[in-house]
Amino acid sequence: MRRTRIKICGIRSIETARSAAENGADAIGLVFVKSSPRYIAPREAVEIMTSLPLFVETVGLFQNPTLEEFMAIEGECPTTYTQLHGTEPEKLVRQCGPLLIKAIKFEAATIDRELARWDAVEEVDAVLVDGSDGGEGGVVDWQALASAAAGLSKALILAGGLTAQNVEDAIGIVHPYAVDVSSGVERERGVKDPDKIAEFCEAVQRADATG
């Protein structure tokens, strides 16, 4: 049976991290963007990282950092993967890799070009496609993405407006390597709901079982 990996992004507490892991999440996202309601300080992120069960990965999310800013946070809180969720130039992306996820915003006019661009960068391990600039719940055109990503050699991560109610359909159309959720498992902006996390993970598991 094919298994879709699950990332719960915007984790800010040990309790929420453990809830995600217990319900089947493969990775948690730690947001190092100070303007985000999901921001977490690196020293607090370290406490969460050390509380996770074995084999649950961590992803540090950055948006247009300088190389110095990235290196300072990475030195204090070395996550398993780095996610660049802005308009970072290729030189910076290469400097921040490997073990790197490059996020791009879905736009019909540019999706083919952007997928090809980052697919060609050796330091990029996966391309994440979002429906917005991140954490805003904008839904991707799944059919268009499925067509555009048909020749992608990197792992494809689907984000953007995913919830327990629509993720099964999304997986059935896009067949991503992983799904990434943040606002879709929140009770209010920036505050995760353990019940919604559980429902989301169950929906992904159902999609895999029936797909």
Protein Blocks (a to p, Z undefined) as FASTA:
>chain_A
ZZdddddehiabfklmmmmmmnopabdcddfbfkbckbccfklmmmmmmmpcehiacddd
dehiafklmmmmmmmmccfbdcdfbfbdfklmmmmmghiacdddddfklmmmmmmmmmmp
mklmbdcddfbenhnlpacdfklmmmmmmmpmbdcddeehiafklmmmmmmmnopabdcd
fklmcfbghiacfklmmmmmmmmmmmmmmZZ
